[in-house]
Amino acid sequence: MQPYFFPYIGYWQLLARVDQFVLYDNIQYTKKGWINRNRFLQNGKDQMFTIPLKKDSEFLDVVQRFLADDFNPDKLLNQFEGSYREAPYFKTVFPLIATIVKAQDKNLFLYIHHSIQVVADFLNIRTPIVISSTIPIDHSLKSESKVLALCKAMGASTYVNPIGGQDLYSKSTFEEQGLALQFIKMRPVCYQQTTDLFVANLSIIDVMMFNSRENIMAMLTEYDFL
């Protein structure tokens, strides 16, 4: 999977489900993706938050990108505090979020890798996270071919991907290589926010602010296999 900053709960369902989780560091950064941005609840509506990056070539991998020199962690934290200070689990969760946002590493991949590990520990997810570039394969491979090579190198029997991967990967192709291909389809997740109209699929920050750790851990199993 790509490294995402505070991704939605479906990402954590996948992380909790698998035996090993491969996190891409040597994959091209995509400006319009979710690598360094996500959505949170502000005044009852979804708003985007973003980690600004230094200007650089759009063809660089995630591990070659860096946070902007003028990134102000306190400004982002003030946004989160203003939106969630009345949330039931604010006092528990906000210090955790602050630890992540104020991390000193300016390398984009290392910064996000740290954020994923901290949240995983908080949610009691013990799945080992393996950095893709450490796996001995031909890293010039792309898309499905690269996934197959990673699976083989790790001795995998099954590759699990979110439901969106159905448009990217073929079960028959995986079967030809002796691998099973499964997709996780998240069931609808709903909980009480600060507004009567529920806003779905926000950052895990929103989930943590409004739900106990025990409730979130239960949510991590609310999916179907296809």
KALIN-V943744 format. One record per run of one state. SS is the DSSP state (A for helix, B for strand, O for the rest). FROM is the first residue (numbers start at 1). LEN is the number of residues. If there is no record, write none. Layout:
BEGIN
SS	FROM	LEN
SS	FROM	LEN
END
This chain:
BEGIN
O	1	1
B	2	1
O	3	6
A	9	9
O	18	2
B	20	5
O	25	3
B	28	1
O	29	8
B	37	6
O	43	2
B	45	6
O	51	2
B	53	1
O	54	7
B	61	1
A	62	3
O	65	1
B	66	2
O	68	5
A	73	12
O	85	5
A	90	12
O	102	5
B	107	1
A	108	15
O	123	5
B	128	4
A	132	3
O	135	8
A	143	11
O	154	4
B	158	5
A	163	5
O	168	3
A	171	6
O	177	3
B	180	7
O	187	17
A	204	7
O	211	2
A	213	7
O	220	3
B	223	3
O	226	1
END
